[in-house]
């Protein structure tokens, strides 16, 4: 007859092995779960650093970027082509044509906006866009926030052509009346600097900078 003590000794190794096997299963499940998360993260990662932009493979995708080179520095603007396609396309075509080269910011008001894209240093007449006017295009998610870029126009809502402005501070009262179509992502210090220059009346127009602020060119990236 086997003693109770011997039975206990034989039973203990079985319990330990069963516990070890259960622990091993749990560890295995955890490892598999971690691997699945890691693979999913690599698959979903798009390398994006700016809203609306990313990388798929070696190809950059997302909204176009306008690089506005001025006599006071460079301003980079994301154009919300995904939300305001017609307005963005008009601006892109003009930039690609070299339309904006050597035009000026002819209307500058501190804490409001800087406006350009219509006049040279010689003043009027304004340079005419070869594409004519475009219809007012409003998107509820594209507002006149600080750094927003939008189209200038006359009293006619559908009269915008080439002139644009960049907001120096939020200008929400312009929402739904003027077509905002992007936002500055780099160079707000340049916008602030332009907005703060001394202005005068010139060529019969108010708020013209005493020293001309020139748009050297506008280059569109990620078209």
C-alpha positions in Angstrom: 0.0 0.0 0.0 1.3 3.4 -0.9 1.4 6.0 1.9 -0.5 9.2 1.6 2.8 11.0 1.7 4.0 9.1 -1.4 0.8 9.9 -3.2 1.3 13.6 -2.4 4.9 13.5 -3.8 3.8 11.9 -7.0 0.9 14.4 -7.4 3.0 17.5 -7.0 5.1 17.3 -10.3 1.9 16.9 -12.3 0.4 20.0 -10.8 3.6 22.0 -11.5 3.8 20.7 -15.1 0.2 21.6 -15.7 0.7 25.1 -14.3 3.9 25.6 -16.4 2.1 24.4 -19.6 -0.8 26.9 -18.9 1.7 29.7 -18.3 3.5 28.8 -21.6 0.2 29.0 -23.5 -0.5 32.4 -22.1 3.0 33.6 -23.0 2.6 32.3 -26.5 -0.8 34.1 -26.9 0.7 37.3 -25.7 3.7 37.0 -28.2 1.3 36.3 -31.1 -0.8 39.3 -30.1 2.2 41.6 -30.0 3.3 40.4 -33.4 -0.1 41.1 -34.9 -0.1 44.6 -33.5 3.4 45.3 -34.8 2.5 44.1 -38.3 -0.7 46.1 -38.3 1.2 49.2 -37.2 3.7 48.9 -40.0 1.0 48.3 -42.5 -1.1 51.3 -41.4 1.7 53.8 -40.8 1.8 56.4 -43.6 4.7 58.5 -42.4 2.5 61.6 -42.3 3.8 64.8 -40.5 1.2 67.3 -41.8 -2.5 67.0 -42.0 -3.7 65.6 -45.3 -0.2 64.4 -46.3 1.5 61.0 -46.1 3.7 58.4 -47.8 2.5 55.3 -49.5 5.6 53.3 -50.5 8.0 55.8 -52.0 5.2 58.1 -53.3 4.2 61.2 -51.4 0.4 61.7 -51.4 -2.0 64.3 -50.0 -2.8 67.9 -50.6 -0.6 70.2 -52.7 1.8 72.6 -50.9 2.3 76.1 -52.2 5.7 77.6 -51.5 5.4 81.4 -51.7 8.8 83.0 -52.0 8.6 86.7 -51.1 11.2 89.5 -50.6 10.6 89.0 -46.9 10.9 85.3 -46.7 9.1 82.0 -47.6 5.6 81.0 -46.7 4.4 77.4 -47.1 0.7 76.8 -47.5 -1.3 73.6 -47.6 -4.0 73.8 -50.3 -7.1 71.9 -49.3 -7.7 70.5 -52.7 -9.6 67.6 -51.1 -12.2 70.1 -49.8 -12.1 73.1 -52.2 -10.9 71.6 -55.5 -12.0 74.3 -58.0 -10.5 77.2 -56.1 -7.3 75.3 -55.5 -7.0 74.2 -59.1 -7.3 77.8 -60.2 -4.6 78.9 -57.9 -2.3 76.0 -58.9 -2.7 76.7 -62.6 -1.8 80.4 -62.1 1.2 79.5 -60.0 2.4 76.9 -62.5 2.0 79.5 -65.3 4.3 81.9 -63.4 1.5 84.3 -63.2 2.4 85.5 -59.7 6.1 86.2 -60.4 7.1 89.7 -59.4 3.6 90.8 -58.3 3.3 92.4 -54.9 1.3 92.4 -51.7 -0.5 95.6 -52.5 -2.9 95.7 -49.5 -1.6 95.0 -46.0 -3.5 95.5 -42.8 -1.9 94.5 -39.5 -4.0 92.0 -37.4 -6.2 91.5 -40.5 -4.6 90.1 -43.7 -2.0 90.6 -46.4 -3.4 90.6 -50.0 -1.6 90.1 -53.3 -1.6 88.5 -56.7 -3.0 91.3 -58.8 -0.5 94.2 -59.1 3.1 94.8 -60.0 5.3 97.4 -58.4 4.0 99.8 -61.2 0.5 99.7 -59.8 -2.7 99.6 -61.8 -4.0 98.2 -64.1 -4.3 94.9 -62.4 -2.9 91.8 -64.1 -5.8 89.8 -65.6 -6.0 86.1 -65.1 -6.2 84.1 -68.3 -8.8 81.8 -66.7 -11.3 84.5 -65.8 -13.5 84.4 -62.8 -14.4 81.4 -60.6 -17.5 80.6 -58.6 -17.5 81.1 -54.9 -16.6 77.7 -53.3 -17.3 77.3 -49.6 -16.5 74.3 -47.4 -17.8 74.1 -43.8 -14.5 72.7 -42.6 -12.3 75.4 -44.2 -12.6 78.5 -42.1 -10.8 81.9 -41.9 -8.5 80.8 -39.1 -5.1 82.4 -38.4 -3.0 81.7 -41.4 -5.8 80.8 -43.7 -5.4 81.6 -47.4 -8.5 82.8 -49.3 -9.6 84.4 -52.6 -10.2 88.2 -52.8 -13.2 89.4 -54.9 -15.5 92.3 -55.6 -19.0 92.6 -54.3 -20.0 89.8 -56.8 -19.5 86.5 -54.9 -18.5 84.8 -58.2 -15.9 87.4 -59.2 -12.6 86.0 -57.8 -9.8 85.6 -60.3 -6.1 85.6 -59.1 -5.9 87.9 -56.0 -5.6 86.1 -52.7 -5.1 87.0 -49.1 -3.6 85.4 -46.0 -5.2 86.0 -42.6 -3.1 87.6 -39.9 -5.2 86.3 -37.0 -8.6 84.6 -37.1 -11.2 86.5 -39.3 -14.3 84.4 -38.7 -16.6 87.1 -39.9 -15.4 86.3 -43.5 -16.6 82.7 -43.3 -19.2 81.7 -45.9 -18.6 85.0 -47.8 -15.1 84.4 -49.1 -13.5 81.2 -50.4 -10.8 80.0 -47.9 -8.9 77.2 -49.6 -5.8 76.4 -47.4 -3.7 77.3 -44.4 -0.1 78.3 -43.7 1.9 75.4 -42.4 5.3 77.2 -42.2 6.3 80.8 -42.3 3.7 82.6 -40.1 6.5 84.8 -38.9 6.9 86.0 -42.4 3.1 86.7 -42.6 3.3 88.7 -39.4 6.3 90.6 -40.7 4.6 91.6 -43.9 1.4 92.5 -42.0 3.3 94.9 -39.8 5.2 96.9 -42.5 4.5 100.6 -42.9 1.8 101.4 -45.5 0.7 104.4 -47.4 -1.7 105.4 -50.1 -0.2 104.7 -53.5 -1.7 104.6 -57.0 -5.0 105.7 -55.5 -5.1 102.7 -53.3 -4.8 102.5 -49.5 -2.7 100.2 -47.3 0.0 99.8 -49.9 3.4 99.0 -48.3 5.8 101.9 -48.3 8.5 99.5 -49.4 7.1 97.0 -51.9 6.8 93.4 -50.7 7.4 91.3 -53.8 6.2 87.8 -54.6 9.2 86.3 -56.3 7.4 83.2 -57.4 5.0 80.5 -56.2 6.0 76.8 -56.6 3.5 74.0 -56.1 4.7 70.7 -54.7 2.9 67.4 -54.4 0.5 68.1 -57.3 
